[in-house]
Amino acid sequence: MPLRLDPPFRDRLGERPLIGMWVTSGSPVVAEICAGSGLDWLLVDTEHSPAGLETVQSLLQTIAAYPITPMVRAPSGDAVALKQLLDLGAQNLLVPMVDSAEEAEAVVRAVRYPPRGVRGVGSALSRSARWNRVEDYLAKAEEFTSLFVQIESTAGVAAAAEIAAVDGVDGVFVGPSDLAASMGLLGKQTHPDVTAAVLGTFEAVRAQGKPVGVNAFDPAQAQRYLDAGASFVLVGADVTLLAQGSEALARRHQA
């Protein structure tokens, strides 16, 4: 029986900014709680989390029951890592630390099948095509997936327009934490110079007709980026909410 896949994240962008949060705990229970929150999207992380391939697949299966769009951040732009994430059913990928158009082009090739790319063919063996139950998956794979790249260094900021212009890059996500570090402002994501660099990247990306997103846990900073045209924003993380919530309980009841 032919099965249908959900529309990719790319197709949800445009009407209003999409608000989401990180899932970094690796816990399917926590992911399900977040999936039922009413937010627009979740970012399942594999760069700074303990989640391996089996965990990511379990998280995606859990999230699939809810009206929310998951994206998976790869650990790197390695072609094998991207192939594996796509094969286990990730339809929306975010690739970190992209510093040039050449790197962006290599990532695009990694997520496309030949002749447009180098992605290995394993659709009969994997969840991506629901084990060949998605009709014409190989021919239509690019319709089912979206690719976003992360700019989070001074080199990436300088090349933002060229990166955004790469065919196959559906959008750019700005990471202020690593950007601040690359500017010599480690831990100062809301520093005026970092904010200026983020806003400059917004302008460069949007000038290429591509959507731009950003990570912003500070509510005032998040609103500033939304006002500046951010199309998708991450405003929290599962582990952060749990840490802050448990600390608040301790403060309140251990006076």
C-alpha positions in Angstrom: 0.0 0.0 0.0 1.6 3.4 -1.0 2.3 5.7 1.9 2.6 9.5 2.0 5.2 11.5 3.8 4.6 14.8 5.5 5.5 18.0 3.7 9.0 19.2 4.4 9.8 22.1 6.7 10.6 24.3 3.7 7.0 24.1 2.6 5.7 25.4 6.0 7.7 28.6 5.9 6.2 31.9 4.8 2.8 32.6 6.3 4.2 33.5 9.8 7.4 32.9 11.8 7.7 29.3 13.1 8.6 28.9 16.7 10.3 25.8 18.0 12.6 24.3 20.6 15.5 21.9 20.9 15.3 18.2 21.8 18.7 17.3 23.1 18.0 14.9 26.0 17.6 11.9 23.7 14.5 10.9 25.7 11.4 9.8 23.7 9.2 10.7 26.7 10.6 14.2 26.8 10.3 14.5 23.0 6.7 13.4 23.1 5.9 16.0 25.8 7.6 18.7 23.6 5.8 17.4 20.5 2.4 18.0 22.1 3.3 21.5 23.3 1.6 23.4 20.4 4.9 24.7 19.1 5.6 24.6 15.3 8.8 22.6 15.2 11.4 20.7 17.1 15.1 20.4 16.4 16.5 17.0 17.3 20.2 17.5 17.9 23.0 15.1 17.3 25.9 17.6 17.4 25.8 18.4 21.2 23.7 15.5 22.5 24.0 11.8 23.3 21.6 10.8 20.5 22.8 8.1 18.1 21.1 6.8 15.0 18.7 4.4 16.9 17.7 7.2 19.3 17.0 9.6 16.5 14.8 7.1 14.7 12.9 6.5 17.9 12.5 10.2 18.5 11.2 10.8 15.0 8.7 7.9 15.3 7.5 9.4 18.6 7.2 12.9 17.2 5.3 11.7 14.1 2.1 11.2 16.1 1.8 15.0 16.7 1.1 18.0 14.5 4.6 19.4 14.7 7.5 19.3 12.2 10.8 17.8 13.3 14.2 18.8 12.0 17.5 16.9 12.8 20.8 18.7 13.2 23.5 16.5 11.9 26.8 16.2 13.8 28.7 17.6 10.8 28.4 17.8 7.0 29.9 14.4 6.6 28.2 12.7 3.6 27.9 9.3 5.4 26.3 10.9 8.5 23.8 12.8 6.3 22.9 9.7 4.4 22.3 7.8 7.6 20.0 10.5 9.0 18.0 10.7 5.8 17.7 6.9 5.6 16.3 6.6 9.1 13.6 9.1 8.1 14.8 12.6 8.8 13.1 14.7 6.2 14.5 18.0 7.3 18.2 18.4 8.0 20.3 21.2 9.6 24.0 21.0 8.9 26.3 22.9 11.4 29.4 25.0 10.8 29.0 25.8 7.1 31.6 28.5 6.3 31.6 28.8 2.5 29.5 28.2 -0.6 31.8 25.3 -1.4 30.9 23.6 1.8 27.3 24.3 1.2 27.5 22.8 -2.3 29.1 19.6 -0.9 26.3 19.2 1.6 23.7 19.6 -1.1 25.4 16.9 -3.1 25.4 14.6 -0.1 21.6 14.8 0.3 20.8 14.3 -3.4 20.8 11.1 -5.3 22.8 10.7 -8.5 23.2 12.3 -11.0 22.6 15.5 -9.0 24.5 14.2 -5.9 26.2 11.3 -4.2 23.6 10.0 -1.7 23.7 6.2 -1.5 20.6 4.3 -2.5 19.1 2.2 0.3 15.5 3.1 0.1 14.3 -0.5 0.2 16.1 -1.0 3.5 15.2 2.2 5.3 12.5 4.2 6.9 13.0 7.2 4.6 10.9 5.5 1.9 9.0 3.5 4.4 10.7 0.4 3.0 9.7 1.2 -0.6 6.1 1.9 0.3 6.4 5.6 -0.7 5.7 5.6 -4.4 8.5 6.9 -6.6 10.6 7.9 -3.6 13.9 7.8 -5.5 12.6 10.1 -8.2 10.8 12.5 -5.7 13.2 12.4 -2.8 14.1 16.1 -3.2 10.4 17.0 -2.9 10.2 15.1 0.5 13.3 16.6 2.1 14.6 20.1 3.0 18.1 21.2 3.8 19.2 24.1 6.0 22.7 25.1 6.8 24.0 26.8 9.9 26.2 29.9 9.9 28.0 30.3 13.2 31.4 31.8 12.5 32.8 35.1 11.2 33.8 33.2 8.0 30.2 32.1 7.5 28.9 35.6 8.1 31.3 37.0 5.5 30.1 34.4 3.0 26.4 34.4 4.0 25.1 35.7 0.6 27.1 33.1 -1.3 26.1 30.3 1.0 22.4 31.3 0.8 22.6 31.5 -3.0 23.6 27.8 -3.4 20.9 25.8 -5.2 19.5 23.2 -2.9 20.0 25.2 0.3 16.5 25.9 1.5 17.4 28.3 4.2 20.0 29.4 6.7 20.0 29.1 10.5 22.3 31.5 12.5 24.0 30.2 15.7 24.9 33.1 17.9 26.7 31.0 20.5 29.5 29.8 18.2 29.4 33.0 16.3 30.2 34.9 19.6 33.0 32.5 20.3 34.5 33.1 16.8 34.4 36.8 17.5 36.3 36.5 20.8 33.1 37.0 22.8 32.6 33.5 24.2 29.4 33.2 26.1 28.1 36.6 25.1 25.5 35.8 22.5 23.6 39.0 23.1 26.6 41.3 22.8 25.8 44.2 20.5 28.6 43.2 18.1 27.2 39.6 17.9 23.7 40.9 17.4 24.9 43.2 14.6 26.6 40.2 12.9 23.4 38.2 13.2 21.3 41.0 11.7 23.8 41.5 8.9 23.5 37.8 8.1 19.7 38.1 8.0 20.0 40.9 5.4 22.5 38.9 3.3 20.4 35.7 3.3 17.0 37.4 2.7 18.5 39.3 -0.2 19.0 36.0 -1.9 15.4 35.1 -1.4 16.0 32.5 1.3 14.4 32.2 4.7 16.6 32.8 7.8 16.3 31.5 11.3 18.1 31.9 14.6 18.6 30.4 18.0 17.5 32.9 20.8 16.6 31.7 24.3 16.4 35.3 25.6 12.8 36.5 25.0 13.7 40.0 24.2 16.4 38.9 21.8 14.1 36.5 20.1 11.5 39.2 19.6 14.2 41.5 18.1 15.2 38.8 15.6 11.5 38.1 14.7 11.0 41.8 14.2 14.1 41.8 11.9 12.5 39.1 9.7 13.5 35.7 11.2 11.3 33.1 9.6 12.0 30.4 12.2 13.4 30.7 15.7 14.3 28.3 18.5 13.4 29.8 21.8 14.2 27.0 24.3 15.5 23.5 24.9 14.1 20.5 26.7 17.1 20.1 29.0 17.2 23.9 29.8 13.6 23.9 30.8 14.1 20.9 33.0 17.2 22.4 34.6 15.6 25.7 35.2 12.3 24.3 36.4 13.9 21.9 38.9 16.1 24.7 40.2 13.1 26.9 40.6 11.4 24.2 42.7 14.5 24.0 44.9 14.5 27.8 45.5 10.8 27.9 46.2 10.6 25.1 48.7 14.1 25.0 50.3 14.1 28.5 51.7 
